[in-house]
Amino acid sequence: MTFWNRRQVAMAALALALGAYPAHAGAVLDRVTAAGTLKVATDANWAPQSFVNANNELDGFDVDVAKAIGKHLGVKVDFVTPGWDIITAGNWAGRWDMHVGSMTPTKKRAEIFDFPAVYYYTPAAVAVHKDSKAKTLADLNGKVVGATSTSTFEAYAKKDLALDAAGAPAFEYKLNPKEVHSYENSTTAFDDLRLGDGVRLDAVVSSLPSILDAVKAGYPIKQVGDPVFYEPLAIAIEHGDPELSAKIADAVRSMKADGTLSKLSEKWYGQDYSKTN
């Protein structure tokens, strides 16, 4: 056998050997599979999406969704609760593998993240103190508004919102605030709003479910006007692991098909936000 014949045989054998094994998983999926644990970042103080319950355990819609994804992947789920600005900055460096925390998939964020699946849609609204004389959103023009830092709610209040994700309905700016104050999360903004009308804030832009949950929890606040925009919310992972992205997409697709997402939405919101109609 000549050198070239031996080389061709060797290359053919190598090709057969490679074909006998499945495609290699991405680095993050490898780590998750080996550890049997999916590390998920979410918020500890954003009910009813995610919050610490009376048993000192994380609970809520996003928490249940993350657990269901972990079940589909065949791994347990561990939660971490970094600040929203830390999550959205990227460069996770293995501190967590996935974010389930109602992130809007915008083009700017897509520079850092992959969004394997949209899992629900939520209305954003404006809350005021119960003693506020505001009857319409126009009554809040020239007032002080609060919102979560780097959120779509803050972007809306600052008239810098770009909802470029698939399925996002068009919207109009209906607020013209004098100042926009940034907060770690909606709850801390509600804490300032509850001090009284105009004491620190005149209004807060947040998700309607969070506003309604705060009212249910005894906050002296109320919704004013109609929802200001609707946004699709997605699972987020960092770039670089298409295999993990595909696994998550498959899990969410299955959860939509078997009604899991609808049931979880009904459980936490009293209505089905997993679809737009």
Secondary structure by P-SEA (a helix, b strand, c coil): ccaaaaaaaaaaaaaaaaaaccccccaaaaaaaaacbbbbbbbcccccccccccccccccaaaaaaaaaaaaacbbbbbbbccaaaaaacccccccccccccccccaaaaaccccccccbbbbbbcccccccccccccccccbbbbbccccaaaaaaacccccccccbbbbbbcccccbbbbcccaaaaaaaaacccccccccccccaaaaaaaaaacccccccccccbbbbbbbbbccccaaaaaaaaaaaaaaaaaaaaaaaaaacccccccccc
